[in-house]
Amino acid sequence: MNETFKGWSSTLESIEDTSTNMLSAFMLNCSTQPFKHLRRLWLNYSNIVESKLVSGMNYSLKGLKQAPALEEITLRYTYVSFADLDILHQHCQQLHSLRLEFADIANHPSAPGQRFIYDIPPLHYEPTEAPNLKSLDIVSSHIGSGAPILHYIAVKYKHAERIICNVSNIIQRSMSDTYREQAVVLLLSCAKLKQFDCNLFAITPSILRLMDSQGIDKIQKFTIGLSDDTENFVVLCTSDNYKLELKDLTMKIGIYPNHFNDILLNLRNLTRLQLINFGYPTIGASSEFEEEGYGYEEATMLPFDVLLSGLEHLEIVELQGFFISMNNVEKTQHNVKEISINECTFESFLNEEDGTLFSICNYISACCLQLQLLSLNGYWNYDPQESEVNLKLFDHTQLTRIEVFIMYSCPYIRHIDEEGAETWFEIQRNEQDYQGFTYVPVSEELPSHVKENNQYFTIECKDSKIFYAEKVYYQEPFLF
């Protein structure tokens, strides 16, 4: 290409290009002067024909020598190899932020072949370090077969403070073990690292402890699944750094650790908590679990008032499969915004002085005035008193949606408005969805046993629209 480009070399600071012919590559390669003030480059190759991606990428990389002051580069929907990254940093030595989105990342072209399909051989060469890079983000990208990406990062980006590597690959167990070994090398090599997140392997307690010892404490979101080591939870809750930084915790496991309820309260800065118990939602513990020390009975019991009082910053809480109890008659206000309780068993607190019962419904009515969304699905393992299954929500001015389904004992909903007028609804289970249900207004007289046996749940609020929306049917007009 013999054309020249003479514009903007002294003024251009940022380029974003998503064109079908990558005009930015032409500008960089054909400029008569270097772009000394160009700091940011954002290239989206999604509109480039796949057969032209490699040559187009090579042309763009060649042009980077005209942009020595670049500090931030984002590449989307392209192919890039370790060799390409080496060229990129050779031309852009001031680069401090690199982001690869939806990219295919391949090993160096000179790398030896794999011995078998899931083999990840060690890095075969020593790439030149990029000492100024502080932030590396690899997002929704695909790591090519046999590419030791974490080993490359460990050698190339020793001064990085943030490394995110969340890829779209399906990782086999043998590969996960290899990537975990590479991660150990990375964590020891990148001494200035403050934030590290990677989905190429399952986090283990030893990895968490290593990260903690290296000062990598910016873990704000963490998930523990069925196949993960539950000791991760103990490490998170006992590390002075982690327990202050963590804001979002999800646990979806079958057996919760010993003293789970007490340890959880160490995470006092949590704003979102999701706990799903895949074990049996009952307080009965089998002798097998007791002998092995799992503490199953203790772990599945959650005192709801203690949970919210101990986690004062909690805004969203989702619980499933637990035994929800109350430890006291609580009056302290909490700023929780969303409560979702599904398939749980409820038990109220018995005040021995006057014999009154204090339930989770009473707690929500008195202490959760900032609530916006509420879902309450479960059952009492005894016939609850009328006062236990009563939500008083006149002061909950931000509440926009309620779903209540108390199985077995409360097949009806009684709504009471500000003037004391009552409206009744029957709860009907959806045939196609076991967990689904609908509220149907009661137009006829209630069966006598409903009131006599307290077989209803009371919601006191200004408008029933927060839990019931009348169906509106539309009919298309006939066309003649």
C-alpha angles and dihedrals in degrees: 000000000000099000120114130211119211104174137105098356091131098041111029112110105165139026129194115181129179098150126135093247103033099241089187090068090054091049093051097044097041101040114120090213132039118255096244095176099042105122105161133045123182115180125181113190096182092111095052119101108253094235089059098046098094095046091042091051091049090052091050092049091050090055093054090083084075091059106056094154096060113135103171129039129176121185120188133187097358143115118255131171132195087259090055091052090051090054091046093056092042090061097035106045093158092059112130101167129045123176125184115190125183089348131149107231117199135188121257110289090237093056118122118253125263121266091215137001098269095039118126107191119202121265106283099204140034109249118208111261120250098215098180098054110109103167131041121179122182106180130179089341131140122239111216121240112284096004110144092211098165092048089051091050091049091057100034102043106036093147097049117129096191127037121175119177111171109156137181096233123122100234120213118217094249090052091047090057091051093048089049089055089050089049090057089055090048094050092050093044100047098064096173095051115133102165127037128169125165134162097193091097140017114266112242131195090253091055091049091050091048091051090049092050090050092053095251096144105143096106105139099158128040136170127198114193136185094276095044128098108260089210085080086075092055091049092050092050097046100043110096090217101043097045091057097043100044113102104160125042128178122183122180106171142128103231121033120213124263114278089012094154094054097042092048091064089066088075090076096159096058115133098176128036128179118179120177119180114202091183123090112299093231138099093234114109121202118232089239092062093041092054092050092050100241094138090218096167093051094044096055094050112090120183099210097200092050090049095054095039091053095044099049095168094054112128102166124036126176121181129179132177099007136126102243115205138169122230101192147354097278126200103168115115120238127197096220111147104189130031121182117176116175132181093351132144117233131211126178130221114254114218101213093197097065102006094242123145125228113200135183087260090056090049093051090047094052106030110028104064093145092061117135103172129026130182118176116180123160143070146259114241087221133039104281122221119247092255092056095059098048127109116196106195107160091114095046094097096168096051112120105164139027131182117184128176119161105184123226099354103053114040091155136059122214115200120199119190129202092276093052096252115151129221122182130212132184119221111227123190118230111243094214097043119047093200095041124096140165135210115236120192113242109235098172132056115291119251108263094239093062095073096029093057097033091243095163142081118229123219115186110194141127097257133019089215090089089071105016128049117184113234115247117205121205126198121202112235117250114255116217 
